Amino acid sequence: MLTIDPKEVSTAILQGYLQSAVGPRPIAFASTVDKNGKPNLSPFSFFNIFSANPPILVFSPSRRVRDNSIKHTLINCEETKQVVINVVNYEIVQQMSLSSTEYPDGVNEFDKSGLTAIPSEIVKPYRVAESPVQFECKVNQIIALGTEGGAGNMIICEVVKIHINEAVLDENGVIDPVKIDLVSRLGGNWYSRANKGLFEVEKPLTTLGIGVDAIPDFVKESSVFDGNDLGKLGNVESLPTEEEITIFVKQNFEVKGVLSADDEVKKYQLAKDYLDKNEVLTAWKVLLAKQ
């Protein structure tokens, strides 16, 4: 048996073991605003429910291991004492992951992830319209668990309003676990989907992804692509060059055939096939190829 003294391994290695061993973990998709009202959206898997009366949710934004800095979510919760926790189902898992990219202060993660911000009724932070359940919360307490990189900050939230999409309810008005199709977090790239088992989501780039807001309208408006497809397309650092696209088309007879048929739906479906295989740059080459 492998035996580890937490004080004798690096924080990064220890965190890897902890996150892989303690799971699957639910995901708090936390929406906050800063003191000037600018929105921020970020997911956290150190999260759970701790009380029903009063209704208490707790999540923990950790200090970054690499440089010991703190996250915008924590700063905003300290300043405003408000947060919306949106649950994550399979339909938005790629966009949720994209929102965790370390965009600079002031960049709107709603825009980058392609998710829809809608006003809350009691608190100032926006809700994620695509989330099946949204909890408006006031922050009761924040407990710093340490001062070094990797240390958590427990944010204790009291739920003041709940919004539930009726599409996930059964005939008795109870949340149906199959309909809500929640996802949860494990270690590395691994997630778990309710009743479906394990799957992987490629981690956001250490460099900045272009974001869903940079995807051409003809792609975003196509019925062929869903939110997860857009999340994958937005998680690239840059688009392929014209030269790369030209070479790809010359070497790919299937793409040539689709382009010569001048059938947009077939072109988009071919790109989606590549997305389903996680060949994202190839999908982009198909989408940007010209007849």
Backbone hydrogen bonds, N-H to C=O, Kabsch-Sander energy under -0.5 kcal/mol:
donor,donor_aa,acceptor,acceptor_aa,energy
8,E,5,D,-2.9
9,V,6,P,-0.7
14,L,10,S,-2.5
15,Q,11,T,-2.9
16,G,12,A,-1.9
17,Y,13,I,-1.9
18,L,14,L,-2.6
19,Q,15,Q,-2.8
20,S,16,G,-1.6
21,A,17,Y,-2.1
22,V,18,L,-2.6
23,G,21,A,-1.0
25,R,185,R,-2.7
28,A,26,P,-0.5
28,A,44,F,-3.4
29,F,27,I,-0.8
29,F,86,N,-2.0
30,A,28,A,-1.2
30,A,42,S,-2.3
31,S,84,V,-3.1
32,T,40,N,-2.5
34,D,38,K,-2.1
37,G,34,D,-2.0
40,N,32,T,-2.5
42,S,30,A,-2.1
44,F,28,A,-1.8
47,F,45,S,-1.4
48,N,58,V,-2.0
50,F,56,I,-2.8
51,S,56,I,-1.2
53,N,54,P,-0.7
56,I,51,S,-2.2
56,I,54,P,-0.7
57,L,157,C,-2.4
58,V,48,N,-2.7
59,F,155,I,-1.6
60,S,46,F,-1.9
62,S,60,S,-0.6
63,R,151,A,-3.1
64,R,69,S,-3.0
68,N,64,R,-2.1
75,I,71,K,-1.9
76,N,72,H,-2.9
77,C,73,T,-2.3
78,E,74,L,-2.2
79,E,75,I,-2.0
80,T,76,N,-2.9
81,K,76,N,-0.5
81,K,77,C,-1.5
83,V,137,C,-2.0
84,V,31,S,-2.4
85,I,135,F,-2.4
86,N,29,F,-2.6
86,N,84,V,-0.7
87,V,133,V,-2.6
89,N,87,V,-0.5
90,Y,181,D,-2.3
92,I,89,N,-1.5
93,V,90,Y,-1.2
96,M,92,I,-2.7
97,S,93,V,-2.2
98,L,94,Q,-2.3
99,S,95,Q,-1.8
100,S,96,M,-0.6
100,S,97,S,-1.4
101,T,98,L,-1.8
103,Y,101,T,-2.4
107,V,104,P,-2.0
109,E,107,V,-0.8
112,K,108,N,-2.0
113,S,109,E,-2.4
114,G,110,F,-1.1
115,L,110,F,-1.3
117,A,115,L,-0.5
118,I,116,T,-0.5
118,I,127,R,-2.1
127,R,118,I,-3.2
129,A,116,T,-2.7
129,A,127,R,-0.8
131,S,128,V,-1.5
134,Q,163,H,-2.6
135,F,85,I,-2.6
136,E,134,Q,-0.6
136,E,161,K,-2.9
137,C,83,V,-2.4
138,K,158,E,-2.3
139,V,81,K,-2.5
140,N,138,K,-0.7
140,N,156,I,-2.6
141,Q,156,I,-1.3
143,I,154,M,-2.7
144,A,142,I,-0.6
145,L,152,G,-2.7
150,G,63,R,-1.8
151,A,148,E,-2.1
154,M,143,I,-2.3
155,I,59,F,-3.3
156,I,141,Q,-3.1
156,I,154,M,-0.7
157,C,57,L,-3.3
157,C,155,I,-0.7
158,E,138,K,-2.9
159,V,55,P,-2.5
159,V,157,C,-0.5
160,V,136,E,-3.1
161,K,136,E,-1.3
163,H,134,Q,-2.5
165,N,132,P,-2.9
168,V,165,N,-2.1
169,L,166,E,-1.6
170,D,174,V,-2.9
173,G,170,D,-2.0
176,D,168,V,-3.1
180,I,176,D,-2.5
181,D,177,P,-1.0
183,V,88,V,-2.0
184,S,192,S,-2.3
185,R,25,R,-3.2
186,L,190,W,-2.2
190,W,187,G,-2.0
191,Y,199,F,-2.9
192,S,184,S,-2.2
193,R,197,G,-2.6
194,A,182,L,-2.6
196,K,193,R,-2.4
197,G,193,R,-1.9
199,F,191,Y,-2.0
201,V,189,N,-2.4
210,I,236,V,-2.6
211,G,234,G,-2.6
212,V,112,K,-3.9
214,A,211,G,-1.3
215,I,212,V,-1.6
219,V,216,P,-1.3
220,K,216,P,-1.9
221,E,217,D,-2.8
222,S,219,V,-1.1
225,F,222,S,-0.7
230,L,226,D,-2.1
231,G,227,G,-2.3
232,K,228,N,-2.0
233,L,229,D,-2.4
234,G,230,L,-2.2
235,N,231,G,-0.6
235,N,232,K,-1.0
245,I,241,T,-2.3
246,T,242,E,-2.7
247,I,243,E,-2.4
248,F,244,E,-2.1
249,V,245,I,-2.6
250,K,246,T,-2.2
251,Q,247,I,-1.5
252,N,248,F,-0.6
252,N,249,V,-1.0
253,F,251,Q,-0.6
256,K,252,N,-1.9
257,G,253,F,-2.3
258,V,254,E,-2.1
259,L,255,V,-2.6
260,S,256,K,-2.5
261,A,257,G,-1.4
262,D,258,V,-0.6
262,D,259,L,-1.0
263,D,258,V,-1.0
264,E,262,D,-0.6
267,K,263,D,-2.0
268,Y,264,E,-3.0
269,Q,265,V,-2.6
270,L,266,K,-2.3
271,A,267,K,-2.0
272,K,268,Y,-2.4
273,D,269,Q,-2.1
274,Y,270,L,-1.7
275,L,271,A,-2.1
276,D,272,K,-2.7
277,K,273,D,-0.9
277,K,274,Y,-0.5
278,N,275,L,-2.2
279,E,274,Y,-2.9
280,V,278,N,-1.1
283,A,279,E,-2.0
284,W,280,V,-2.2
285,K,281,L,-1.9
286,V,282,T,-2.0
287,L,283,A,-2.4
288,L,284,W,-2.3
289,A,285,K,-0.8
289,A,286,V,-0.6
